[in-house]
Amino acid sequence: MSKLVRFGVSIADDILNQFDKIIKEKDYPTRSKAIESLVRQFITNREFSNANTSVTGSINVIYDHHKRELVNELTNVQHDFQDVIVSSQHIHLDHDNCYEIIVVNGQKKKVEKLANLVKGTKGVKQSSLCLVTAGKEAD
């Protein structure tokens, strides 16, 4: 782990008061931890601007499994992306709806292409992509 560095910050008191309220709402233990979290997110956002960044995440999908050929189409799409799919989990929500979680790890642009193909598959009701990165530049 890196050594800790102490530094000073000048900030308008009204902004600091708002920040302190948010810190309390979000249950940060200290102002330092909240600032560290914001700086790490700032660095991660920079990494995410690179399409070749290695990412990990999930594609969350809700669909009606009665929709003709939908399950087969989703399976075919996933078979074309075996190099970035780590695993998937299928959950039956009710008689008609299924929730699938596709865990991904790989190059951001390839993961996003998979997510877009899944989202664009006819019969998918809702789909979202959630990505994180190890933040190598933030260590």
C-alpha positions in Angstrom: 0.0 0.0 0.0 1.2 3.5 -0.7 2.3 5.8 2.1 -0.1 8.5 3.1 0.6 12.1 2.2 -0.9 15.0 4.1 -1.7 18.2 2.0 -3.8 21.3 2.5 -6.8 22.4 0.4 -8.4 25.8 0.2 -12.1 25.7 -0.5 -15.0 28.1 -0.1 -16.8 27.5 3.2 -20.3 27.1 1.6 -18.9 24.3 -0.6 -17.2 22.6 2.3 -20.4 22.8 4.4 -22.3 21.1 1.5 -19.5 18.5 1.2 -19.6 17.7 4.9 -23.4 17.2 4.7 -22.9 14.7 1.9 -20.0 13.0 3.7 -22.4 12.4 6.7 -25.2 11.2 4.4 -22.9 8.7 2.7 -21.4 7.5 5.9 -17.8 8.3 5.1 -15.8 7.9 8.2 -13.6 11.0 7.5 -13.3 13.9 5.1 -10.0 12.4 3.9 -11.7 9.2 2.9 -14.3 11.1 0.9 -11.7 13.1 -0.9 -9.6 10.0 -1.6 -12.8 8.4 -3.1 -13.4 11.4 -5.3 -9.8 11.6 -6.5 -9.9 7.8 -7.3 -13.1 8.3 -9.3 -11.6 11.2 -11.2 -8.6 9.0 -12.2 -10.9 6.1 -13.1 -13.0 8.3 -15.3 -9.8 9.2 -17.2 -9.0 5.5 -17.6 -12.6 4.9 -18.9 -12.0 7.4 -21.7 -9.6 4.8 -23.2 -11.4 2.1 -25.2 -8.6 -0.3 -24.6 -8.8 -0.1 -20.8 -9.3 -3.4 -19.1 -12.7 -3.4 -17.2 -14.7 -5.8 -15.1 -18.5 -5.5 -14.7 -21.9 -6.9 -15.4 -24.5 -6.6 -18.0 -28.0 -6.8 -16.4 -30.8 -7.9 -18.6 -34.6 -8.2 -18.1 -36.6 -10.0 -20.8 -39.7 -12.0 -21.5 -38.6 -15.6 -22.0 -41.8 -16.3 -24.0 -40.6 -14.0 -26.8 -39.9 -16.2 -29.8 -36.2 -17.0 -30.4 -35.1 -14.4 -27.9 -33.3 -16.9 -25.6 -31.5 -18.5 -28.6 -30.5 -15.1 -29.9 -29.1 -14.0 -26.5 -27.2 -17.3 -26.3 -25.7 -16.8 -29.8 -24.6 -13.3 -29.0 -22.9 -14.5 -25.9 -21.1 -17.3 -27.7 -19.4 -14.7 -29.9 -18.0 -13.0 -26.8 -16.6 -16.0 -24.8 -13.3 -14.2 -24.4 -14.9 -11.4 -22.3 -17.7 -13.3 -20.5 -16.6 -14.7 -17.2 -20.0 -16.2 -16.2 -23.7 -15.6 -16.3 -26.6 -16.2 -14.0 -30.2 -16.7 -15.0 -33.0 -15.8 -12.5 -36.7 -16.4 -13.0 -38.5 -13.3 -11.7 -42.1 -14.5 -12.5 -43.9 -16.6 -15.0 -42.9 -14.3 -17.9 -39.8 -12.4 -16.9 -36.2 -13.4 -16.5 -33.2 -11.5 -15.2 -29.8 -12.4 -16.5 -26.5 -11.2 -15.1 -23.6 -11.5 -17.5 -20.3 -11.0 -15.7 -17.6 -9.5 -18.0 -13.9 -8.9 -17.9 -11.8 -7.6 -20.8 -11.2 -4.7 -23.1 -13.7 -1.9 -22.6 -14.7 -1.5 -26.3 -15.4 -5.2 -26.7 -17.5 -5.3 -23.5 -19.4 -2.3 -24.6 -20.0 -3.9 -28.0 -21.4 -7.0 -26.3 -23.6 -4.9 -24.0 -25.0 -3.0 -27.1 -25.8 -6.2 -28.9 -27.6 -7.6 -25.9 -29.5 -4.4 -25.4 -30.5 -4.2 -29.1 -31.8 -7.8 -29.2 -35.5 -7.7 -30.0 -37.5 -8.6 -26.9 -35.0 -7.3 -24.3 -37.1 -5.1 -22.0 -34.2 -3.5 -20.2 -30.5 -3.8 -20.1 -27.7 -1.9 -18.3 -24.0 -2.1 -18.2 -22.1 -1.5 -14.9 -18.3 -1.2 -15.2 -15.4 -0.9 -12.8 -11.7 -0.9 -13.3 -8.9 -1.8 -10.9 -7.6 1.7 -11.4 -4.0 0.9 -11.9 -3.2 4.5 -12.3 -4.8 5.2 -9.0 -2.5 2.9 -7.0 
